[in-house]
């Protein structure tokens, strides 16, 4: 069985669903090794946006049209980075806080621009993992609750890489806490 390499991923997007809206930036880091990072800002694939989504990220469609990476290039670079950090013996496991949102964009972009997703068809949701590990209700899995219990010194800035590092820190602490319970 291949070693699982947890990859914390965060995306910023122009709206709630891929295809109709654009992934604007993608940040990732290896859980437990936050210096191993990936970050890309992407050219939009759609003119559609929700003002609040752009305001949260601080990114602009016009700016990204000029300076963003071509989506195919960004996804190929991300795939190559995953191969490098997993070094052929590891299997990348997509990890995110509200993984359904981030994974849907990453999956769509991988398939649209590369024809495959190196993470496969699943992602690990930090909220769901916490719920199972702690035996709590879904309502008790808010970011505020997790952040108070597993405090991160990483900022939550709505920069995709900063947020990937923050959630990697929180997830790493949940894993350690869970492993202590199992010992």
Z-matrix of the N, CA and C atoms (Angstrom, degrees):
N
C 1 1.456
C 2 1.527 1 109.54
N 3 1.313 2 115.57 1 131.67
C 4 1.461 3 120.69 2 -179.01
C 5 1.522 4 111.11 3 -72.30
N 6 1.308 5 116.20 4 144.08
C 7 1.457 6 122.22 5 177.48
C 8 1.533 7 109.17 6 -63.90
N 9 1.321 8 115.66 7 137.62
C 10 1.466 9 120.26 8 177.48
C 11 1.517 10 109.63 9 -87.49
N 12 1.316 11 115.78 10 127.21
C 13 1.463 12 122.39 11 177.33
C 14 1.522 13 106.19 12 -110.43
N 15 1.328 14 116.05 13 111.09
C 16 1.462 15 120.54 14 -179.03
C 17 1.525 16 109.48 15 -77.42
N 18 1.321 17 115.49 16 124.06
C 19 1.455 18 122.33 17 -179.89
C 20 1.526 19 108.50 18 -114.92
N 21 1.318 20 116.42 19 112.54
C 22 1.463 21 121.45 20 177.25
C 23 1.522 22 108.13 21 -78.86
N 24 1.331 23 116.02 22 124.98
C 25 1.460 24 121.59 23 -176.40
C 26 1.518 25 109.90 24 -125.97
N 27 1.328 26 115.59 25 137.27
C 28 1.460 27 120.98 26 174.06
C 29 1.522 28 107.82 27 -136.10
N 30 1.320 29 115.66 28 141.15
C 31 1.463 30 120.18 29 175.41
C 32 1.520 31 109.67 30 -126.15
N 33 1.300 32 114.44 31 152.45
C 34 1.467 33 122.24 32 168.58
C 35 1.517 34 105.18 33 -114.42
N 36 1.318 35 116.33 34 137.64
C 37 1.462 36 121.26 35 -174.32
C 38 1.519 37 110.34 36 -136.69
N 39 1.321 38 115.26 37 164.41
C 40 1.470 39 120.74 38 -178.96
C 41 1.524 40 112.47 39 -86.48
N 42 1.320 41 116.85 40 -1.98
C 43 1.460 42 121.20 41 -179.84
C 44 1.513 43 110.50 42 -176.67
N 45 1.338 44 117.46 43 -172.91
C 46 1.461 45 121.11 44 -169.25
C 47 1.529 46 117.46 45 -82.87
N 48 1.333 47 118.73 46 -15.96
C 49 1.467 48 118.61 47 -176.04
C 50 1.531 49 111.42 48 -134.76
N 51 1.347 50 116.22 49 141.77
C 52 1.462 51 119.83 50 179.43
C 53 1.523 52 111.71 51 -70.94
N 54 1.318 53 114.96 52 154.54
C 55 1.458 54 120.75 53 179.45
C 56 1.504 55 111.25 54 92.58
N 57 1.316 56 115.08 55 -57.83
C 58 1.459 57 120.28 56 176.80
C 59 1.531 58 110.12 57 -75.55
N 60 1.325 59 115.66 58 -34.66
C 61 1.463 60 122.72 59 177.86
C 62 1.525 61 108.22 60 -118.72
N 63 1.319 62 116.85 61 167.81
C 64 1.464 63 121.95 62 -175.47
C 65 1.518 64 113.03 63 -105.44
N 66 1.330 65 115.35 64 145.79
C 67 1.453 66 120.51 65 166.24
C 68 1.526 67 105.30 66 -80.65
N 69 1.313 68 116.46 67 123.68
C 70 1.458 69 120.90 68 -175.51
C 71 1.522 70 112.83 69 -94.47
N 72 1.324 71 116.02 70 -36.14
C 73 1.463 72 119.98 71 177.44
C 74 1.514 73 109.35 72 -150.76
N 75 1.331 74 114.34 73 155.09
C 76 1.453 75 122.17 74 -179.01
C 77 1.518 76 107.46 75 -138.59
N 78 1.327 77 115.57 76 126.44
C 79 1.454 78 120.78 77 176.42
C 80 1.514 79 109.41 78 -125.20
N 81 1.326 80 116.15 79 147.00
C 82 1.460 81 120.52 80 179.78
C 83 1.516 82 109.83 81 -151.67
N 84 1.325 83 114.75 82 151.98
C 85 1.461 84 120.72 83 171.92
C 86 1.520 85 108.65 84 -151.22
N 87 1.318 86 115.42 85 160.00
C 88 1.457 87 121.50 86 178.41
C 89 1.529 88 107.44 87 -81.12
N 90 1.316 89 116.91 88 127.68
C 91 1.466 90 121.23 89 177.51
C 92 1.533 91 107.60 90 -63.98
N 93 1.322 92 115.51 91 128.31
C 94 1.457 93 121.16 92 -177.93
C 95 1.518 94 113.85 93 89.77
N 96 1.325 95 117.09 94 -12.79
C 97 1.466 96 122.54 95 178.08
C 98 1.536 97 108.65 96 -137.56
N 99 1.343 98 117.06 97 67.88
C 100 1.462 99 120.77 98 -171.70
C 101 1.529 100 115.57 99 -65.25
N 102 1.337 101 117.42 100 -9.15
C 103 1.467 102 118.79 101 176.22
C 104 1.533 103 111.47 102 -79.75
N 105 1.321 104 116.98 103 -14.76
C 106 1.471 105 120.84 104 176.68
C 107 1.519 106 107.44 105 -88.61
N 108 1.324 107 115.83 106 100.13
C 109 1.461 108 120.83 107 -171.40
C 110 1.524 109 112.98 108 -128.32
N 111 1.324 110 113.35 109 160.73
C 112 1.462 111 122.70 110 172.28
C 113 1.524 112 107.58 111 -138.38
N 114 1.317 113 116.74 112 139.95
C 115 1.469 114 120.56 113 175.75
C 116 1.515 115 109.33 114 -149.53
N 117 1.324 116 115.64 115 137.47
C 118 1.465 117 121.08 116 174.76
C 119 1.517 118 109.61 117 -148.34
N 120 1.314 119 115.01 118 143.13
C 121 1.464 120 122.19 119 168.44
C 122 1.513 121 105.77 120 -107.72
N 123 1.338 122 116.24 121 138.53
C 124 1.459 123 121.24 122 -170.84
C 125 1.524 124 112.47 123 -117.24
N 126 1.324 125 114.51 124 146.88
C 127 1.455 126 119.96 125 170.94
C 128 1.527 127 107.96 126 -64.57
N 129 1.329 128 117.98 127 139.00
C 130 1.469 129 119.68 128 179.52
C 131 1.524 130 111.78 129 -67.23
N 132 1.330 131 115.19 130 148.73
C 133 1.466 132 121.06 131 176.61
C 134 1.525 133 110.63 132 -102.54
N 135 1.322 134 116.30 133 -1.54
C 136 1.456 135 122.00 134 -177.78
C 137 1.525 136 108.80 135 -148.45
N 138 1.291 137 115.94 136 150.95
C 139 1.473 138 120.89 137 175.29
C 140 1.521 139 111.18 138 -83.61
N 141 1.309 140 116.56 139 -9.08
C 142 1.459 141 121.46 140 -174.79
C 143 1.527 142 110.90 141 -76.39
N 144 1.315 143 116.17 142 140.40
C 145 1.460 144 120.69 143 177.17
C 146 1.518 145 110.41 144 -158.88
N 147 1.313 146 113.48 145 160.67
C 148 1.457 147 121.75 146 172.10
C 149 1.523 148 105.76 147 -111.14
N 150 1.309 149 116.27 148 125.39
C 151 1.463 150 121.37 149 -173.82
C 152 1.527 151 112.43 150 -51.79
N 153 1.316 152 117.14 151 -43.88
C 154 1.471 153 121.37 152 -178.49
C 155 1.533 154 111.44 153 -61.47
N 156 1.318 155 117.07 154 -37.19
C 157 1.463 156 120.74 155 179.52
C 158 1.527 157 110.84 156 -64.00
N 159 1.317 158 116.43 157 -41.34
C 160 1.462 159 119.58 158 177.96
C 161 1.527 160 110.89 159 -69.22
N 162 1.324 161 116.26 160 -40.01
C 163 1.471 162 120.16 161 -179.74
C 164 1.521 163 111.14 162 -62.57
N 165 1.324 164 117.43 163 -40.96
C 166 1.474 165 121.59 164 -179.45
C 167 1.527 166 110.47 165 -61.64
N 168 1.312 167 117.36 166 -44.49
C 169 1.464 168 120.69 167 -175.89
C 170 1.521 169 113.07 168 -82.48
N 171 1.324 170 117.39 169 -22.82
C 172 1.454 171 120.39 170 -176.21
C 173 1.529 172 112.69 171 75.44
N 174 1.314 173 117.01 172 9.01
C 175 1.465 174 121.67 173 179.64
C 176 1.526 175 109.92 174 -96.50
N 177 1.314 176 116.01 175 153.70
C 178 1.460 177 119.39 176 177.84
C 179 1.530 178 109.81 177 -124.73
N 180 1.315 179 115.53 178 145.20
C 181 1.464 180 119.32 179 178.73
C 182 1.520 181 110.54 180 -62.74
N 183 1.325 182 117.20 181 -42.00
C 184 1.466 183 120.10 182 -179.50
C 185 1.523 184 111.31 183 -62.37
N 186 1.330 185 116.64 184 -43.91
C 187 1.458 186 120.46 185 178.56
C 188 1.522 187 111.78 186 -62.78
N 189 1.327 188 116.59 187 -42.03
C 190 1.460 189 120.22 188 -179.82
C 191 1.526 190 112.31 189 -71.39
N 192 1.335 191 117.93 190 -28.92
C 193 1.465 192 119.74 191 175.13
C 194 1.521 193 110.20 192 -61.30
N 195 1.325 194 115.89 193 -33.59
C 196 1.467 195 121.53 194 -178.83
C 197 1.529 196 112.46 195 -84.52
N 198 1.334 197 116.99 196 -46.20
C 199 1.464 198 121.15 197 -169.12
C 200 1.520 199 115.20 198 -111.18
N 201 1.318 200 117.46 199 -10.47
C 202 1.463 201 119.72 200 -177.75
C 203 1.514 202 112.75 201 -71.86
N 204 1.310 203 115.55 202 158.49
C 205 1.467 204 121.77 203 175.39
C 206 1.526 205 109.63 204 -76.60
N 207 1.300 206 115.82 205 148.94
C 208 1.461 207 119.60 206 170.62
C 209 1.535 208 106.27 207 -61.28
N 210 1.328 209 118.23 208 134.47
C 211 1.467 210 119.79 209 -177.41
C 212 1.530 211 113.90 210 -54.48
N 213 1.333 212 118.33 211 -40.85
C 214 1.472 213 120.23 212 179.92
C 215 1.529 214 110.67 213 -62.13
N 216 1.322 215 116.77 214 -41.05
C 217 1.468 216 120.83 215 178.91
C 218 1.524 217 110.83 216 -66.08
N 219 1.330 218 117.02 217 -44.68
C 220 1.463 219 121.39 218 -179.53
C 221 1.528 220 110.82 219 -61.06
N 222 1.319 221 117.39 220 -43.16
C 223 1.463 222 120.17 221 -178.19
C 224 1.532 223 110.89 222 -71.29
N 225 1.319 224 117.45 223 -35.44
C 226 1.468 225 120.56 224 175.92
C 227 1.528 226 109.71 225 -65.53
N 228 1.336 227 116.75 226 -42.53
C 229 1.464 228 120.57 227 177.31
C 230 1.532 229 110.63 228 -62.14
N 231 1.332 230 116.92 229 -40.40
C 232 1.465 231 120.51 230 178.67
C 233 1.525 232 110.02 231 -64.56
N 234 1.321 233 117.02 232 -44.28
C 235 1.463 234 120.82 233 177.97
C 236 1.535 235 110.81 234 -59.66
N 237 1.321 236 117.00 235 -42.98
C 238 1.468 237 120.81 236 179.18
C 239 1.523 238 111.21 237 -65.44
N 240 1.331 239 117.24 238 -39.48
C 241 1.460 240 121.28 239 177.09
C 242 1.533 241 109.99 240 -62.12
N 243 1.339 242 117.07 241 -43.30
C 244 1.467 243 120.87 242 177.94
C 245 1.528 244 110.99 243 -59.37
N 246 1.329 245 116.86 244 -43.18
C 247 1.473 246 120.34 245 178.20
C 248 1.520 247 110.45 246 -61.32
N 249 1.314 248 116.85 247 -40.00
C 250 1.458 249 121.51 248 -179.15
C 251 1.523 250 111.33 249 -66.15
N 252 1.328 251 117.94 250 -48.31
C 253 1.471 252 119.51 251 -176.00
C 254 1.528 253 112.30 252 -75.19
N 255 1.308 254 116.90 253 -21.85
C 256 1.470 255 119.65 254 177.76
C 257 1.525 256 111.34 255 -91.83
N 258 1.314 257 117.33 256 -15.37
C 259 1.466 258 124.55 257 173.33
C 260 1.526 259 113.82 258 45.32
N 261 1.290 260 117.37 259 44.97
C 262 1.461 261 124.56 260 175.51
C 263 1.529 262 115.59 261 64.06
N 264 1.340 263 119.14 262 -22.07
C 265 1.456 264 118.40 263 179.76
C 266 1.518 265 111.95 264 -96.54
N 267 1.323 266 117.40 265 -7.13
C 268 1.452 267 119.70 266 -177.51
C 269 1.517 268 113.16 267 -113.82
N 270 1.305 269 114.20 268 153.05
C 271 1.465 270 121.90 269 176.75
C 272 1.528 271 107.86 270 -106.84
N 273 1.338 272 118.19 271 120.91
C 274 1.465 273 118.90 272 179.72
C 275 1.530 274 111.04 273 -70.86
N 276 1.331 275 115.73 274 132.15
C 277 1.456 276 121.89 275 176.47
C 278 1.524 277 107.58 276 -116.05
N 279 1.313 278 116.26 277 118.53
C 280 1.459 279 123.59 278 -179.69
C 281 1.526 280 109.00 279 -70.02
N 282 1.333 281 117.05 280 124.53
C 283 1.460 282 122.60 281 -179.84
C 284 1.523 283 108.36 282 -128.13
N 285 1.336 284 116.99 283 132.03
C 286 1.464 285 119.57 284 178.16
C 287 1.519 286 110.53 285 -155.58
N 288 1.305 287 114.64 286 160.81
C 289 1.456 288 121.18 287 174.46
C 290 1.522 289 106.08 288 -93.29
N 291 1.302 290 115.00 289 112.77
C 292 1.466 291 123.50 290 -165.04
C 293 1.527 292 108.99 291 68.47
N 294 1.310 293 114.17 292 58.25
C 295 1.466 294 121.74 293 -175.32
C 296 1.521 295 113.07 294 -56.53
N 297 1.313 296 117.47 295 -29.06
C 298 1.466 297 118.68 296 -177.73
C 299 1.525 298 111.42 297 -59.68
N 300 1.317 299 117.59 298 -35.95
C 301 1.474 300 120.49 299 178.83
C 302 1.525 301 110.37 300 -72.00
N 303 1.320 302 116.59 301 -57.60
C 304 1.467 303 120.81 302 -175.14
C 305 1.526 304 111.45 303 -62.80
N 306 1.350 305 116.63 304 -43.40
C 307 1.453 306 120.08 305 -179.02
C 308 1.531 307 110.98 306 -63.80
N 309 1.328 308 117.40 307 -38.15
C 310 1.469 309 118.55 308 -177.76
C 311 1.527 310 110.67 309 -61.20
N 312 1.321 311 117.70 310 -39.93
C 313 1.467 312 120.00 311 178.16
C 314 1.522 313 111.11 312 -70.73
N 315 1.338 314 117.50 313 -47.31
C 316 1.465 315 119.71 314 -179.91
C 317 1.526 316 110.65 315 -60.72
N 318 1.312 317 117.49 316 -45.20
C 319 1.461 318 121.59 317 179.51
C 320 1.525 319 111.55 318 -60.58
N 321 1.327 320 116.73 319 -47.67
C 322 1.463 321 120.96 320 179.67
C 323 1.530 322 110.42 321 -58.39
N 324 1.319 323 116.60 322 -48.43
C 325 1.472 324 120.53 323 -177.56
C 326 1.522 325 111.51 324 -66.53
N 327 1.337 326 117.64 325 -41.34
C 328 1.464 327 118.86 326 176.85
C 329 1.525 328 110.72 327 -59.28
N 330 1.326 329 117.03 328 -48.18
C 331 1.465 330 119.38 329 -178.04
C 332 1.516 331 112.52 330 -69.24
N 333 1.304 332 117.19 331 -41.43
C 334 1.469 333 119.69 332 -178.70
C 335 1.521 334 111.45 333 -65.38
N 336 1.330 335 117.18 334 -41.60
C 337 1.462 336 119.52 335 -171.98
C 338 1.526 337 114.69 336 -102.10
N 339 1.339 338 118.77 337 -19.67
C 340 1.463 339 120.29 338 179.43
C 341 1.521 340 113.41 339 -122.61
N 342 1.331 341 117.12 340 -16.23
C 343 1.458 342 120.19 341 179.50
C 344 1.511 343 114.56 342 85.30
N 345 1.325 344 117.91 343 0.41
C 346 1.462 345 121.23 344 177.93
C 347 1.528 346 109.69 345 -158.54
N 348 1.323 347 115.52 346 162.39
C 349 1.453 348 121.49 347 178.20
C 350 1.529 349 107.69 348 -120.74
N 351 1.344 350 118.56 349 114.86
C 352 1.466 351 119.93 350 -178.36
C 353 1.530 352 114.10 351 -63.36
N 354 1.318 353 117.59 352 -15.94
C 355 1.460 354 120.92 353 176.16
C 356 1.529 355 111.98 354 -84.30
N 357 1.305 356 117.28 355 -12.66
C 358 1.458 357 119.90 356 -176.17
C 359 1.518 358 110.62 357 83.47
N 360 1.320 359 115.79 358 -151.73
C 361 1.468 360 119.73 359 -172.35
C 362 1.517 361 113.73 360 -100.40
N 363 1.334 362 117.88 361 13.38
C 364 1.460 363 117.82 362 -176.16
C 365 1.521 364 111.94 363 -139.55
N 366 1.312 365 113.63 364 162.96
C 367 1.450 366 121.93 365 175.05
C 368 1.516 367 108.90 366 -142.94
N 369 1.315 368 116.14 367 153.00
C 370 1.450 369 121.77 368 -179.83
C 371 1.537 370 107.90 369 -97.81
N 372 1.316 371 115.73 370 120.36
C 373 1.455 372 121.04 371 -179.71
C 374 1.530 373 109.40 372 -91.11
N 375 1.334 374 116.78 373 125.02
C 376 1.465 375 120.99 374 -177.53
C 377 1.523 376 110.89 375 -61.73
N 378 1.323 377 117.53 376 -40.79
C 379 1.460 378 120.49 377 179.74
C 380 1.531 379 110.96 378 -61.46
N 381 1.324 380 117.24 379 -45.24
C 382 1.464 381 120.84 380 -179.36
C 383 1.526 382 110.58 381 -67.12
N 384 1.334 383 117.26 382 -39.74
C 385 1.459 384 120.28 383 177.98
C 386 1.535 385 109.98 384 -61.74
N 387 1.318 386 116.34 385 -45.76
C 388 1.470 387 121.78 386 178.68
C 389 1.528 388 110.47 387 -59.37
N 390 1.314 389 116.79 388 -44.22
C 391 1.465 390 121.59 389 -179.97
C 392 1.528 391 110.46 390 -58.21
N 393 1.318 392 116.69 391 -46.77
C 394 1.458 393 120.36 392 179.67
C 395 1.521 394 112.62 393 -69.05
N 396 1.339 395 116.56 394 -41.77
C 397 1.465 396 120.51 395 -178.00
C 398 1.524 397 112.13 396 -67.21
N 399 1.320 398 116.54 397 -36.23
C 400 1.462 399 120.52 398 -174.71
C 401 1.530 400 113.39 399 -99.66
N 402 1.317 401 116.29 400 -8.06
C 403 1.458 402 119.48 401 179.94
C 404 1.520 403 112.77 402 64.79
N 405 1.314 404 116.24 403 38.65
C 406 1.466 405 120.39 404 -178.18
C 407 1.526 406 110.53 405 -110.07
N 408 1.316 407 116.38 406 178.14
C 409 1.466 408 121.29 407 177.92
C 410 1.529 409 109.92 408 -87.05
N 411 1.316 410 115.10 409 163.79
C 412 1.462 411 121.00 410 178.71
C 413 1.533 412 110.93 411 -59.34
N 414 1.314 413 116.74 412 -37.39
C 415 1.460 414 121.22 413 179.27
C 416 1.519 415 113.63 414 -63.44
N 417 1.323 416 115.91 415 -17.81
C 418 1.467 417 120.60 416 179.09
C 419 1.526 418 112.75 417 -94.65
N 420 1.326 419 117.12 418 13.86
C 421 1.462 420 120.48 419 -177.72
C 422 1.524 421 112.77 420 -107.69
N 423 1.312 422 117.25 421 23.25
C 424 1.462 423 120.01 422 -179.17
C 425 1.524 424 110.75 423 -65.96
N 426 1.309 425 116.45 424 156.55
C 427 1.461 426 121.61 425 177.86
C 428 1.521 427 110.17 426 -57.84
N 429 1.315 428 116.23 427 -40.13
C 430 1.464 429 121.26 428 -179.52
C 431 1.534 430 110.35 429 -61.25
N 432 1.319 431 117.29 430 -44.28
C 433 1.468 432 122.18 431 -179.80
C 434 1.529 433 110.27 432 -63.89
N 435 1.319 434 116.54 433 -48.20
C 436 1.459 435 119.84 434 -179.64
C 437 1.515 436 111.32 435 -64.52
N 438 1.326 437 116.56 436 -42.00
C 439 1.465 438 120.95 437 -178.80
C 440 1.521 439 111.52 438 -64.69
N 441 1.329 440 117.66 439 -32.42
C 442 1.462 441 119.22 440 178.55
C 443 1.526 442 110.98 441 -74.36
N 444 1.320 443 117.33 442 -35.06
C 445 1.454 444 121.15 443 -178.78
C 446 1.533 445 112.29 444 -82.72
N 447 1.323 446 116.87 445 -36.63
C 448 1.458 447 122.46 446 -177.40
C 449 1.531 448 108.73 447 -124.41
N 450 1.314 449 115.24 448 62.29
C 451 1.469 450 122.54 449 -172.63
C 452 1.527 451 111.66 450 -54.89
N 453 1.322 452 114.46 451 132.08
C 454 1.457 453 121.37 452 176.13
C 455 1.524 454 108.92 453 -107.09
N 456 1.315 455 115.70 454 142.67
C 457 1.461 456 119.07 455 174.05
C 458 1.529 457 111.17 456 -91.00
N 459 1.323 458 115.93 457 4.23
C 460 1.465 459 121.32 458 178.09
C 461 1.530 460 108.98 459 -86.85
N 462 1.322 461 117.29 460 140.69
C 463 1.473 462 119.63 461 -178.28
C 464 1.529 463 112.62 462 -76.37
N 465 1.309 464 115.97 463 151.70
C 466 1.464 465 122.10 464 171.72
C 467 1.530 466 106.09 465 -106.02
N 468 1.322 467 116.63 466 99.52
C 469 1.467 468 121.76 467 -170.59
C 470 1.521 469 114.23 468 -111.77
N 471 1.305 470 117.76 469 -7.13
C 472 1.469 471 124.50 470 -170.38
C 473 1.526 472 111.57 471 67.90
N 474 1.335 473 115.83 472 18.05
C 475 1.456 474 120.72 473 162.63
C 476 1.522 475 103.53 474 -89.93
N 477 1.319 476 117.70 475 129.11
C 478 1.460 477 121.16 476 -172.47
C 479 1.531 478 112.73 477 -56.80
N 480 1.321 479 118.21 478 -38.51
C 481 1.462 480 119.47 479 -179.71
C 482 1.525 481 111.18 480 -72.58
N 483 1.325 482 117.73 481 -44.05
C 484 1.470 483 119.69 482 176.96
C 485 1.521 484 111.17 483 -57.04
N 486 1.323 485 115.79 484 -44.82
C 487 1.463 486 119.93 485 -177.63
C 488 1.530 487 112.16 486 -69.89
N 489 1.336 488 117.08 487 -33.78
C 490 1.466 489 120.14 488 175.02
C 491 1.530 490 110.41 489 -63.90
N 492 1.328 491 116.77 490 -39.91
C 493 1.469 492 120.48 491 178.18
C 494 1.524 493 110.95 492 -66.58
N 495 1.328 494 116.61 493 -41.89
C 496 1.463 495 119.91 494 179.38
C 497 1.528 496 110.75 495 -62.10
N 498 1.323 497 117.34 496 -47.74
C 499 1.464 498 118.61 497 -177.64
C 500 1.529 499 110.77 498 -70.59
N 501 1.328 500 118.69 499 -28.57
C 502 1.468 501 120.73 500 175.12
C 503 1.520 502 110.00 501 -64.99
N 504 1.314 503 116.31 502 -40.21
C 505 1.462 504 121.10 503 178.62
C 506 1.528 505 110.60 504 -63.47
N 507 1.324 506 116.63 505 -46.86
C 508 1.465 507 121.10 506 178.82
C 509 1.530 508 110.51 507 -62.60
N 510 1.331 509 117.12 508 -46.57
C 511 1.463 510 120.48 509 -179.13
C 512 1.524 511 111.07 510 -63.06
N 513 1.325 512 117.33 511 -41.19
C 514 1.457 513 120.81 512 177.93
C 515 1.526 514 111.52 513 -59.26
N 516 1.322 515 116.81 514 -39.45
C 517 1.465 516 120.85 515 178.68
C 518 1.527 517 111.48 516 -69.75
N 519 1.326 518 117.06 517 -36.30
C 520 1.465 519 120.07 518 176.09
C 521 1.531 520 109.66 519 -64.85
N 522 1.337 521 117.34 520 -43.44
C 523 1.468 522 121.15 521 178.30
C 524 1.525 523 110.94 522 -59.18
N 525 1.330 524 116.71 523 -46.14
C 526 1.469 525 120.57 524 179.76
C 527 1.523 526 110.60 525 -62.13
N 528 1.322 527 116.53 526 -42.42
C 529 1.463 528 120.89 527 179.54
C 530 1.526 529 110.37 528 -62.94
N 531 1.298 530 116.70 529 -43.70
C 532 1.464 531 122.29 530 179.68
C 533 1.530 532 110.72 531 -64.72
N 534 1.331 533 116.32 532 -42.38
C 535 1.463 534 120.14 533 -179.85
C 536 1.517 535 111.62 534 -64.39
N 537 1.326 536 118.20 535 -35.28
C 538 1.469 537 121.51 536 177.23
C 539 1.524 538 110.41 537 -64.49
N 540 1.322 539 116.49 538 -38.94
C 541 1.464 540 121.30 539 178.69
C 542 1.528 541 110.34 540 -63.40
N 543 1.332 542 116.21 541 -37.97
C 544 1.462 543 120.92 542 -176.66
C 545 1.535 544 113.45 543 -78.10
N 546 1.339 545 117.40 544 -16.70
C 547 1.481 546 119.84 545 -177.69
C 548 1.512 547 112.31 546 -72.20
